[in-house]
Amino acid sequence: MGIKIIAVVGARPNYMKVAPIWRELDKNGHVSKMLVHTGQHYDANMSKIFFDDLKLPKPDVYLGVGSGSHGEQTSKVMFEFEKILEREHADLVIVVGDVNSTMAGALVAVKMGVSVAHVEAGLRSFDRTMPEEINRMVTDIVSDLLFTTEPSARKNLLREGVEETKIHFVGNVMIDSLHYYRDKADRSRVLEDLSLKPDGYGLVTLHRPSNVDRTETLRGILDALIELGSDCPMIFPAHPRTRKMIEDNKLLVPPKKLRILDPIGYLDFAKLMMHARLVLTDSGGIQEETTVLGISCLTIRENTERPITLEIGTNRLVGVSAERIVKEGRDALRKPQGRGKIPELWDGRASERIVRVINEYFR
Ligand code: UD1
């Protein structure tokens, strides 16, 4: 029997999660696939460059929803995606991660009686002020197939009353991409282009509303990074949201210590991570990627929905106070590179397991 699968992507961290699943589905002749891009992220360096780097086929449909408040963005995705689903009669909608497009896609599908698969289910920060936490909870409760990356996710889902038979521990598709593209990333010339020495720079990313939307918080974090920049220069490819805050508020930054760049594509960024002395971030995925690469990571947040990276990986939660970031940063710079274990099933084969479960589901 042929099955029709629609995957929804919308924002930067979605693309590297869908790419390996798409490749795996290609091996299944009975599956017809359709890729829907909501347009939540639209700048070329937040979207197109990733499609190119990951060799992800051009989206079949582009909804063009753009930026907006949460209600506006979520409802626009729902309004537009519902029309697609009415026309296309899919058997399964796959959503990944925890962005607004993830939740919106899942809600439309379940209300139209279409099965939903959530890739990266069950992660919880237990912080409901985080928009992603709400997206994760809502998406999980309406999903039929819940694919998890680490043991904490299963516990969280069971506690919330999700039926055990829906939960499938498959590993981490983001790591599938890292494995698949590692050699190619290693050939990137980004270190030469930016005149960086391997192991001679810190790599920074910052975009959480709780870190960047208030001037005082952002100023404090930037000051800490500048201070660390005296010990080891910091490279900072800034998310558009963060750059806008820095520019609108005229937050001055000495470029020798903290060098602000435009967002960077997948392969160049992977190369920058692989050779960083230290990574400082508030991203979810980067906590996972640095754990696999064995690179020390300081997470500038009070909590993480990815506890395995703290328990056995190279990640450390340092909060948002400038003093603590400097102290922990100096400590990490003094020590040898982070050493940790690679979490179970983060082996580059998660998408294989996902497709096997999907095939079983429709058998
Ligand atoms: C979204 C996700 C977040 C994810 C992040 C990765 C939600 C709730 N948040 O946050 O979980 O970690 O993506 O990047 O879904 N902008 C541009 N160009 C773009 C996209 C955004 O300039 O291509 C600017 C706009 O000013 C926009 C702002 O960034 O208002 C925020 O974009 P939005 O999609 O609302 O959330 P992100 O902060 O990107």
Boltz pocket constraint, residues with backbone or C-beta under 6 A from the ligand:
constraints:
  - pocket:
      binder: B
      contacts: [[A, 11], [A, 12], [A, 13], [A, 40], [A, 41], [A, 42], [A, 43], [A, 44], [A, 46], [A, 66], [A, 67], [A, 68], [A, 73], [A, 98], [A, 99], [A, 100], [A, 101], [A, 131], [A, 132], [A, 207], [A, 239], [A, 240], [A, 241], [A, 244]]
      max_distance: 6.0
